[in-house]
């Protein structure tokens, strides 16, 4: 499965770590299935956009709450 670039400045390693810890596992699963099937539908795009926003917000909350 080819990797899709995130549309923000999160380093890929951090983004992948967040993906593993993602609180919305069902959304991640649906997104992975959608990408895997190669759907270019409107629904697929909405899922992808929600998914990326979710990871951005998770990343921000992790940066705020977890001391580095």
PDB file with SEQRES, HELIX, SHEET and CRYST1 records, atoms N, CA, C and O in Angstrom:
SEQRES   1 A   68  UNK UNK UNK UNK UNK UNK UNK UNK UNK UNK UNK UNK UNK          
SEQRES   2 A   68  UNK UNK UNK UNK UNK UNK UNK UNK UNK UNK UNK UNK UNK          
SEQRES   3 A   68  UNK UNK UNK UNK UNK UNK UNK UNK UNK UNK UNK UNK UNK          
SEQRES   4 A   68  UNK UNK UNK UNK UNK UNK UNK UNK UNK UNK UNK UNK UNK          
SEQRES   5 A   68  UNK UNK UNK UNK UNK UNK UNK UNK UNK UNK UNK UNK UNK          
SEQRES   6 A   68  UNK UNK UNK                                                  
HELIX    1 AA1 UNK A   12  UNK A   21  1                                  10    
HELIX    2 AA2 UNK A   25  UNK A   37  1                                  13    
HELIX    3 AA3 UNK A   42  UNK A   65  1                                  24    
CRYST1    1.000    1.000    1.000  90.00  90.00  90.00 P 1           1          
ATOM      1  N   UNK A   1       0.848  -1.188   0.000  1.00  0.00           N  
ATOM      2  CA  UNK A   1       0.000   0.000   0.000  1.00  0.00           C  
ATOM      3  C   UNK A   1       0.885   1.240   0.000  1.00  0.00           C  
ATOM      4  O   UNK A   1       1.774   1.372   0.841  1.00  0.00           O  
ATOM      5  N   UNK A   2       0.647   2.125  -0.919  1.00  0.00           N  
ATOM      6  CA  UNK A   2       1.519   3.301  -0.985  1.00  0.00           C  
ATOM      7  C   UNK A   2       1.135   4.296   0.103  1.00  0.00           C  
ATOM      8  O   UNK A   2      -0.031   4.400   0.485  1.00  0.00           O  
ATOM      9  N   UNK A   3       2.125   5.017   0.592  1.00  0.00           N  
ATOM     10  CA  UNK A   3       1.893   5.967   1.672  1.00  0.00           C  
ATOM     11  C   UNK A   3       1.456   7.296   1.092  1.00  0.00           C  
ATOM     12  O   UNK A   3       2.015   7.764   0.100  1.00  0.00           O  
ATOM     13  N   UNK A   4       0.461   7.898   1.707  1.00  0.00           N  
ATOM     14  CA  UNK A   4      -0.024   9.200   1.262  1.00  0.00           C  
ATOM     15  C   UNK A   4       0.563  10.284   2.153  1.00  0.00           C  
ATOM     16  O   UNK A   4       0.593  10.120   3.373  1.00  0.00           O  
ATOM     17  N   UNK A   5       1.025  11.375   1.582  1.00  0.00           N  
ATOM     18  CA  UNK A   5       1.592  12.450   2.403  1.00  0.00           C  
ATOM     19  C   UNK A   5       0.504  13.165   3.203  1.00  0.00           C  
ATOM     20  O   UNK A   5      -0.607  13.371   2.713  1.00  0.00           O  
ATOM     21  N   UNK A   6       0.833  13.535   4.426  1.00  0.00           N  
ATOM     22  CA  UNK A   6      -0.095  14.337   5.221  1.00  0.00           C  
ATOM     23  C   UNK A   6      -0.013  15.784   4.764  1.00  0.00           C  
ATOM     24  O   UNK A   6       1.024  16.239   4.282  1.00  0.00           O  
ATOM     25  N   UNK A   7      -1.119  16.500   4.921  1.00  0.00           N  
ATOM     26  CA  UNK A   7      -1.147  17.882   4.448  1.00  0.00           C  
ATOM     27  C   UNK A   7      -0.812  18.867   5.563  1.00  0.00           C  
ATOM     28  O   UNK A   7      -1.409  19.940   5.644  1.00  0.00           O  
ATOM     29  N   UNK A   8       0.116  18.517   6.400  1.00  0.00           N  
ATOM     30  CA  UNK A   8       0.534  19.440   7.459  1.00  0.00           C  
ATOM     31  C   UNK A   8       2.007  19.183   7.738  1.00  0.00           C  
ATOM     32  O   UNK A   8       2.645  18.388   7.048  1.00  0.00           O  
ATOM     33  N   UNK A   9       2.541  19.851   8.741  1.00  0.00           N  
ATOM     34  CA  UNK A   9       3.985  19.787   8.968  1.00  0.00           C  
ATOM     35  C   UNK A   9       4.396  18.754  10.008  1.00  0.00           C  
ATOM     36  O   UNK A   9       5.487  18.843  10.570  1.00  0.00           O  
ATOM     37  N   UNK A  10       3.540  17.782  10.267  1.00  0.00           N  
ATOM     38  CA  UNK A  10       3.892  16.744  11.227  1.00  0.00           C  
ATOM     39  C   UNK A  10       4.962  15.847  10.609  1.00  0.00           C  
ATOM     40  O   UNK A  10       4.775  15.346   9.500  1.00  0.00           O  
ATOM     41  N   UNK A  11       6.079  15.635  11.306  1.00  0.00           N  
ATOM     42  CA  UNK A  11       7.075  14.691  10.782  1.00  0.00           C  
ATOM     43  C   UNK A  11       6.444  13.314  10.589  1.00  0.00           C  
ATOM     44  O   UNK A  11       5.596  12.897  11.378  1.00  0.00           O  
ATOM     45  N   UNK A  12       6.857  12.620   9.547  1.00  0.00           N  
ATOM     46  CA  UNK A  12       6.203  11.348   9.220  1.00  0.00           C  
ATOM     47  C   UNK A  12       6.296  10.351  10.366  1.00  0.00           C  
ATOM     48  O   UNK A  12       5.342   9.621  10.632  1.00  0.00           O  
ATOM     49  N   UNK A  13       7.446  10.314  11.050  1.00  0.00           N  
ATOM     50  CA  UNK A  13       7.599   9.350  12.146  1.00  0.00           C  
ATOM     51  C   UNK A  13       6.594   9.633  13.260  1.00  0.00           C  
ATOM     52  O   UNK A  13       6.016   8.702  13.820  1.00  0.00           O  
ATOM     53  N   UNK A  14       6.378  10.917  13.588  1.00  0.00           N  
ATOM     54  CA  UNK A  14       5.391  11.277  14.612  1.00  0.00           C  
ATOM     55  C   UNK A  14       3.992  10.917  14.151  1.00  0.00           C  
ATOM     56  O   UNK A  14       3.191  10.382  14.919  1.00  0.00           O  
ATOM     57  N   UNK A  15       3.704  11.215  12.892  1.00  0.00           N  
ATOM     58  CA  UNK A  15       2.369  10.935  12.374  1.00  0.00           C  
ATOM     59  C   UNK A  15       2.077   9.438  12.409  1.00  0.00           C  
ATOM     60  O   UNK A  15       0.962   9.028  12.729  1.00  0.00           O  
ATOM     61  N   UNK A  16       3.076   8.624  12.080  1.00  0.00           N  
ATOM     62  CA  UNK A  16       2.879   7.179  12.103  1.00  0.00           C  
ATOM     63  C   UNK A  16       2.671   6.692  13.533  1.00  0.00           C  
ATOM     64  O   UNK A  16       1.873   5.785  13.771  1.00  0.00           O  
ATOM     65  N   UNK A  17       3.393   7.294  14.492  1.00  0.00           N  
ATOM     66  CA  UNK A  17       3.191   6.935  15.888  1.00  0.00           C  
ATOM     67  C   UNK A  17       1.784   7.272  16.349  1.00  0.00           C  
ATOM     68  O   UNK A  17       1.150   6.502  17.071  1.00  0.00           O  
ATOM     69  N   UNK A  18       1.302   8.440  15.922  1.00  0.00           N  
ATOM     70  CA  UNK A  18      -0.057   8.851  16.274  1.00  0.00           C  
ATOM     71  C   UNK A  18      -1.051   7.889  15.647  1.00  0.00           C  
ATOM     72  O   UNK A  18      -2.047   7.527  16.273  1.00  0.00           O  
ATOM     73  N   UNK A  19      -0.786   7.472  14.410  1.00  0.00           N  
ATOM     74  CA  UNK A  19      -1.686   6.529  13.742  1.00  0.00           C  
ATOM     75  C   UNK A  19      -1.838   5.271  14.586  1.00  0.00           C  
ATOM     76  O   UNK A  19      -2.938   4.734  14.711  1.00  0.00           O  
ATOM     77  N   UNK A  20      -0.732   4.800  15.166  1.00  0.00           N  
ATOM     78  CA  UNK A  20      -0.783   3.585  15.979  1.00  0.00           C  
ATOM     79  C   UNK A  20      -1.606   3.806  17.245  1.00  0.00           C  
ATOM     80  O   UNK A  20      -2.267   2.884  17.722  1.00  0.00           O  
ATOM     81  N   UNK A  21      -1.570   5.023  17.795  1.00  0.00           N  
ATOM     82  CA  UNK A  21      -2.255   5.305  19.057  1.00  0.00           C  
ATOM     83  C   UNK A  21      -3.604   5.975  18.842  1.00  0.00           C  
ATOM     84  O   UNK A  21      -4.231   6.447  19.791  1.00  0.00           O  
ATOM     85  N   UNK A  22      -4.045   6.015  17.592  1.00  0.00           N  
ATOM     86  CA  UNK A  22      -5.233   6.795  17.250  1.00  0.00           C  
ATOM     87  C   UNK A  22      -6.436   6.357  18.071  1.00  0.00           C  
ATOM     88  O   UNK A  22      -6.730   5.166  18.173  1.00  0.00           O  
ATOM     89  N   UNK A  23      -7.135   7.334  18.659  1.00  0.00           N  
ATOM     90  CA  UNK A  23      -8.289   7.017  19.495  1.00  0.00           C  
ATOM     91  C   UNK A  23      -9.475   6.565  18.661  1.00  0.00           C  
ATOM     92  O   UNK A  23     -10.320   5.810  19.143  1.00  0.00           O  
ATOM     93  N   UNK A  24      -9.546   7.013  17.427  1.00  0.00           N  
ATOM     94  CA  UNK A  24     -10.668   6.629  16.567  1.00  0.00           C  
ATOM     95  C   UNK A  24     -10.232   5.490  15.656  1.00  0.00           C  
ATOM     96  O   UNK A  24     -10.088   5.661  14.446  1.00  0.00           O  
ATOM     97  N   UNK A  25     -10.026   4.333  16.258  1.00  0.00           N  
ATOM     98  CA  UNK A  25      -9.493   3.198  15.499  1.00  0.00           C  
ATOM     99  C   UNK A  25     -10.419   2.811  14.353  1.00  0.00           C  
ATOM    100  O   UNK A  25      -9.953   2.390  13.294  1.00  0.00           O  
ATOM    101  N   UNK A  26     -11.713   2.950  14.556  1.00  0.00           N  
ATOM    102  CA  UNK A  26     -12.660   2.579  13.512  1.00  0.00           C  
ATOM    103  C   UNK A  26     -12.508   3.484  12.296  1.00  0.00           C  
ATOM    104  O   UNK A  26     -12.566   3.021  11.157  1.00  0.00           O  
ATOM    105  N   UNK A  27     -12.313   4.782  12.544  1.00  0.00           N  
ATOM    106  CA  UNK A  27     -12.102   5.719  11.435  1.00  0.00           C  
ATOM    107  C   UNK A  27     -10.813   5.373  10.697  1.00  0.00           C  
ATOM    108  O   UNK A  27     -10.768   5.423   9.468  1.00  0.00           O  
ATOM    109  N   UNK A  28      -9.769   5.023  11.441  1.00  0.00           N  
ATOM    110  CA  UNK A  28      -8.510   4.627  10.813  1.00  0.00           C  
ATOM    111  C   UNK A  28      -8.717   3.396   9.943  1.00  0.00           C  
ATOM    112  O   UNK A  28      -8.201   3.310   8.828  1.00  0.00           O  
ATOM    113  N   UNK A  29      -9.478   2.450  10.469  1.00  0.00           N  
ATOM    114  CA  UNK A  29      -9.700   1.212   9.732  1.00  0.00           C  
ATOM    115  C   UNK A  29     -10.467   1.497   8.442  1.00  0.00           C  
ATOM    116  O   UNK A  29     -10.115   0.998   7.373  1.00  0.00           O  
ATOM    117  N   UNK A  30     -11.526   2.311   8.561  1.00  0.00           N  
ATOM    118  CA  UNK A  30     -12.306   2.661   7.372  1.00  0.00           C  
ATOM    119  C   UNK A  30     -11.442   3.399   6.357  1.00  0.00           C  
ATOM    120  O   UNK A  30     -11.546   3.170   5.152  1.00  0.00           O  
ATOM    121  N   UNK A  31     -10.594   4.281   6.855  1.00  0.00           N  
ATOM    122  CA  UNK A  31      -9.722   5.037   5.956  1.00  0.00           C  
ATOM    123  C   UNK A  31      -8.777   4.091   5.234  1.00  0.00           C  
ATOM    124  O   UNK A  31      -8.586   4.200   4.023  1.00  0.00           O  
ATOM    125  N   UNK A  32      -8.188   3.165   5.974  1.00  0.00           N  
ATOM    126  CA  UNK A  32      -7.259   2.214   5.370  1.00  0.00           C  
ATOM    127  C   UNK A  32      -7.966   1.368   4.317  1.00  0.00           C  
ATOM    128  O   UNK A  32      -7.419   1.118   3.243  1.00  0.00           O  
ATOM    129  N   UNK A  33      -9.178   0.931   4.626  1.00  0.00           N  
ATOM    130  CA  UNK A  33      -9.943   0.124   3.674  1.00  0.00           C  
ATOM    131  C   UNK A  33     -10.261   0.945   2.433  1.00  0.00           C  
ATOM    132  O   UNK A  33     -10.144   0.458   1.308  1.00  0.00           O  
ATOM    133  N   UNK A  34     -10.667   2.199   2.644  1.00  0.00           N  
ATOM    134  CA  UNK A  34     -11.005   3.077   1.523  1.00  0.00           C  
ATOM    135  C   UNK A  34      -9.795   3.290   0.623  1.00  0.00           C  
ATOM    136  O   UNK A  34      -9.905   3.197  -0.600  1.00  0.00           O  
ATOM    137  N   UNK A  35      -8.641   3.575   1.222  1.00  0.00           N  
ATOM    138  CA  UNK A  35      -7.431   3.784   0.433  1.00  0.00           C  
ATOM    139  C   UNK A  35      -7.046   2.490  -0.285  1.00  0.00           C  
ATOM    140  O   UNK A  35      -6.648   2.511  -1.450  1.00  0.00           O  
ATOM    141  N   UNK A  36      -7.169   1.370   0.419  1.00  0.00           N  
ATOM    142  CA  UNK A  36      -6.731   0.089  -0.132  1.00  0.00           C  
ATOM    143  C   UNK A  36      -7.531  -0.252  -1.385  1.00  0.00           C  
ATOM    144  O   UNK A  36      -6.981  -0.779  -2.352  1.00  0.00           O  
ATOM    145  N   UNK A  37      -8.803   0.041  -1.368  1.00  0.00           N  
ATOM    146  CA  UNK A  37      -9.655  -0.269  -2.516  1.00  0.00           C  
ATOM    147  C   UNK A  37      -9.490   0.752  -3.634  1.00  0.00           C  
ATOM    148  O   UNK A  37      -9.999   0.560  -4.738  1.00  0.00           O  
ATOM    149  N   UNK A  38      -8.778   1.838  -3.347  1.00  0.00           N  
ATOM    150  CA  UNK A  38      -8.506   2.829  -4.379  1.00  0.00           C  
ATOM    151  C   UNK A  38      -9.707   3.683  -4.723  1.00  0.00           C  
ATOM    152  O   UNK A  38      -9.786   4.220  -5.828  1.00  0.00           O  
ATOM    153  N   UNK A  39     -10.639   3.818  -3.803  1.00  0.00           N  
ATOM    154  CA  UNK A  39     -11.823   4.621  -4.080  1.00  0.00           C  
ATOM    155  C   UNK A  39     -11.456   6.090  -4.195  1.00  0.00           C  
ATOM    156  O   UNK A  39     -10.665   6.607  -3.405  1.00  0.00           O  
ATOM    157  N   UNK A  40     -12.024   6.747  -5.166  1.00  0.00           N  
ATOM    158  CA  UNK A  40     -11.823   8.186  -5.319  1.00  0.00           C  
ATOM    159  C   UNK A  40     -13.155   8.906  -5.123  1.00  0.00           C  
ATOM    160  O   UNK A  40     -13.342  10.025  -5.600  1.00  0.00           O  
ATOM    161  N   UNK A  41     -14.060   8.265  -4.429  1.00  0.00           N  
ATOM    162  CA  UNK A  41     -15.407   8.802  -4.271  1.00  0.00           C  
ATOM    163  C   UNK A  41     -15.415   9.996  -3.326  1.00  0.00           C  
ATOM    164  O   UNK A  41     -14.452  10.234  -2.597  1.00  0.00           O  
ATOM    165  N   UNK A  42     -16.501  10.731  -3.349  1.00  0.00           N  
ATOM    166  CA  UNK A  42     -16.657  11.870  -2.443  1.00  0.00           C  
ATOM    167  C   UNK A  42     -16.589  11.392  -0.998  1.00  0.00           C  
ATOM    168  O   UNK A  42     -15.954  12.030  -0.158  1.00  0.00           O  
ATOM    169  N   UNK A  43     -17.242  10.272  -0.710  1.00  0.00           N  
ATOM    170  CA  UNK A  43     -17.216   9.732   0.653  1.00  0.00           C  
ATOM    171  C   UNK A  43     -15.790   9.395   1.074  1.00  0.00           C  
ATOM    172  O   UNK A  43     -15.383   9.668   2.204  1.00  0.00           O  
ATOM    173  N   UNK A  44     -15.038   8.800   0.154  1.00  0.00           N  
ATOM    174  CA  UNK A  44     -13.650   8.470   0.460  1.00  0.00           C  
ATOM    175  C   UNK A  44     -12.836   9.712   0.775  1.00  0.00           C  
ATOM    176  O   UNK A  44     -12.023   9.706   1.699  1.00  0.00           O  
ATOM    177  N   UNK A  45     -13.050  10.782   0.011  1.00  0.00           N  
ATOM    178  CA  UNK A  45     -12.329  12.035   0.259  1.00  0.00           C  
ATOM    179  C   UNK A  45     -12.720  12.635   1.599  1.00  0.00           C  
ATOM    180  O   UNK A  45     -11.867  13.161   2.315  1.00  0.00           O  
ATOM    181  N   UNK A  46     -14.011  12.562   1.949  1.00  0.00           N  
ATOM    182  CA  UNK A  46     -14.448  13.094   3.243  1.00  0.00           C  
ATOM    183  C   UNK A  46     -13.807  12.316   4.383  1.00  0.00           C  
ATOM    184  O   UNK A  46     -13.340  12.901   5.361  1.00  0.00           O  
ATOM    185  N   UNK A  47     -13.789  10.997   4.251  1.00  0.00           N  
ATOM    186  CA  UNK A  47     -13.163  10.172   5.289  1.00  0.00           C  
ATOM    187  C   UNK A  47     -11.690  10.532   5.423  1.00  0.00           C  
ATOM    188  O   UNK A  47     -11.174  10.661   6.533  1.00  0.00           O  
ATOM    189  N   UNK A  48     -11.015  10.695   4.285  1.00  0.00           N  
ATOM    190  CA  UNK A  48      -9.590  11.024   4.325  1.00  0.00           C  
ATOM    191  C   UNK A  48      -9.364  12.368   4.999  1.00  0.00           C  
ATOM    192  O   UNK A  48      -8.458  12.501   5.822  1.00  0.00           O  
ATOM    193  N   UNK A  49     -10.177  13.369   4.662  1.00  0.00           N  
ATOM    194  CA  UNK A  49     -10.000  14.697   5.254  1.00  0.00           C  
ATOM    195  C   UNK A  49     -10.273  14.673   6.750  1.00  0.00           C  
ATOM    196  O   UNK A  49      -9.527  15.272   7.525  1.00  0.00           O  
ATOM    197  N   UNK A  50     -11.335  13.986   7.164  1.00  0.00           N  
ATOM    198  CA  UNK A  50     -11.633  13.865   8.595  1.00  0.00           C  
ATOM    199  C   UNK A  50     -10.476  13.173   9.304  1.00  0.00           C  
ATOM    200  O   UNK A  50     -10.079  13.563  10.402  1.00  0.00           O  
ATOM    201  N   UNK A  51      -9.950  12.155   8.666  1.00  0.00           N  
ATOM    202  CA  UNK A  51      -8.871  11.359   9.235  1.00  0.00           C  
ATOM    203  C   UNK A  51      -7.626  12.218   9.458  1.00  0.00           C  
ATOM    204  O   UNK A  51      -6.996  12.139  10.512  1.00  0.00           O  
ATOM    205  N   UNK A  52      -7.272  13.038   8.464  1.00  0.00           N  
ATOM    206  CA  UNK A  52      -6.089  13.879   8.597  1.00  0.00           C  
ATOM    207  C   UNK A  52      -6.297  14.948   9.662  1.00  0.00           C  
ATOM    208  O   UNK A  52      -5.375  15.254  10.418  1.00  0.00           O  
ATOM    209  N   UNK A  53      -7.509  15.526   9.731  1.00  0.00           N  
ATOM    210  CA  UNK A  53      -7.788  16.523  10.774  1.00  0.00           C  
ATOM    211  C   UNK A  53      -7.694  15.880  12.149  1.00  0.00           C  
ATOM    212  O   UNK A  53      -7.154  16.469  13.086  1.00  0.00           O  
ATOM    213  N   UNK A  54      -8.223  14.671  12.262  1.00  0.00           N  
ATOM    214  CA  UNK A  54      -8.182  13.959  13.536  1.00  0.00           C  
ATOM    215  C   UNK A  54      -6.743  13.769  13.995  1.00  0.00           C  
ATOM    216  O   UNK A  54      -6.421  14.003  15.160  1.00  0.00           O  
ATOM    217  N   UNK A  55      -5.876  13.342  13.071  1.00  0.00           N  
ATOM    218  CA  UNK A  55      -4.488  13.111  13.451  1.00  0.00           C  
ATOM    219  C   UNK A  55      -3.786  14.413  13.796  1.00  0.00           C  
ATOM    220  O   UNK A  55      -2.935  14.439  14.686  1.00  0.00           O  
ATOM    221  N   UNK A  56      -4.127  15.488  13.108  1.00  0.00           N  
ATOM    222  CA  UNK A  56      -3.536  16.782  13.441  1.00  0.00           C  
ATOM    223  C   UNK A  56      -3.945  17.195  14.849  1.00  0.00           C  
ATOM    224  O   UNK A  56      -3.105  17.635  15.633  1.00  0.00           O  
ATOM    225  N   UNK A  57      -5.230  17.056  15.180  1.00  0.00           N  
ATOM    226  CA  UNK A  57      -5.704  17.439  16.510  1.00  0.00           C  
ATOM    227  C   UNK A  57      -5.107  16.519  17.578  1.00  0.00           C  
ATOM    228  O   UNK A  57      -4.754  16.980  18.664  1.00  0.00           O  
ATOM    229  N   UNK A  58      -4.993  15.237  17.281  1.00  0.00           N  
ATOM    230  CA  UNK A  58      -4.384  14.306  18.235  1.00  0.00           C  
ATOM    231  C   UNK A  58      -2.931  14.681  18.475  1.00  0.00           C  
ATOM    232  O   UNK A  58      -2.444  14.646  19.605  1.00  0.00           O  
ATOM    233  N   UNK A  59      -2.245  15.040  17.394  1.00  0.00           N  
ATOM    234  CA  UNK A  59      -0.840  15.436  17.492  1.00  0.00           C  
ATOM    235  C   UNK A  59      -0.698  16.671  18.371  1.00  0.00           C  
ATOM    236  O   UNK A  59       0.180  16.726  19.232  1.00  0.00           O  
ATOM    237  N   UNK A  60      -1.564  17.664  18.156  1.00  0.00           N  
ATOM    238  CA  UNK A  60      -1.503  18.895  18.954  1.00  0.00           C  
ATOM    239  C   UNK A  60      -1.765  18.571  20.420  1.00  0.00           C  
ATOM    240  O   UNK A  60      -1.054  19.056  21.300  1.00  0.00           O  
ATOM    241  N   UNK A  61      -2.789  17.748  20.690  1.00  0.00           N  
ATOM    242  CA  UNK A  61      -3.110  17.443  22.084  1.00  0.00           C  
ATOM    243  C   UNK A  61      -1.981  16.647  22.739  1.00  0.00           C  
ATOM    244  O   UNK A  61      -1.700  16.827  23.923  1.00  0.00           O  
ATOM    245  N   UNK A  62      -1.336  15.771  21.974  1.00  0.00           N  
ATOM    246  CA  UNK A  62      -0.203  15.029  22.535  1.00  0.00           C  
ATOM    247  C   UNK A  62       0.956  15.966  22.845  1.00  0.00           C  
ATOM    248  O   UNK A  62       1.611  15.824  23.877  1.00  0.00           O  
ATOM    249  N   UNK A  63       1.211  16.913  21.963  1.00  0.00           N  
ATOM    250  CA  UNK A  63       2.307  17.859  22.182  1.00  0.00           C  
ATOM    251  C   UNK A  63       2.054  18.719  23.411  1.00  0.00           C  
ATOM    252  O   UNK A  63       2.988  19.093  24.121  1.00  0.00           O  
ATOM    253  N   UNK A  64       0.771  19.034  23.659  1.00  0.00           N  
ATOM    254  CA  UNK A  64       0.439  19.888  24.800  1.00  0.00           C  
ATOM    255  C   UNK A  64       0.514  19.092  26.105  1.00  0.00           C  
ATOM    256  O   UNK A  64       0.997  19.601  27.116  1.00  0.00           O  
ATOM    257  N   UNK A  65       0.032  17.835  26.082  1.00  0.00           N  
ATOM    258  CA  UNK A  65      -0.118  17.095  27.334  1.00  0.00           C  
ATOM    259  C   UNK A  65       1.090  16.230  27.683  1.00  0.00           C  
ATOM    260  O   UNK A  65       1.288  15.899  28.852  1.00  0.00           O  
ATOM    261  N   UNK A  66       1.896  15.859  26.700  1.00  0.00           N  
ATOM    262  CA  UNK A  66       3.016  14.959  26.971  1.00  0.00           C  
ATOM    263  C   UNK A  66       4.323  15.744  26.938  1.00  0.00           C  
ATOM    264  O   UNK A  66       4.684  16.295  25.898  1.00  0.00           O  
ATOM    265  N   UNK A  67       5.035  15.802  28.063  1.00  0.00           N  
ATOM    266  CA  UNK A  67       6.320  16.506  28.037  1.00  0.00           C  
ATOM    267  C   UNK A  67       7.323  15.749  27.177  1.00  0.00           C  
ATOM    268  O   UNK A  67       7.433  14.526  27.270  1.00  0.00           O  
ATOM    269  N   UNK A  68       8.045  16.473  26.347  1.00  0.00           N  
ATOM    270  CA  UNK A  68       8.984  15.794  25.453  1.00  0.00           C  
ATOM    271  C   UNK A  68      10.372  15.756  26.070  1.00  0.00           C  
ATOM    272  O   UNK A  68      11.302  15.223  25.465  1.00  0.00           O  
TER     273      UNK A  68                                                      
END                                                                             
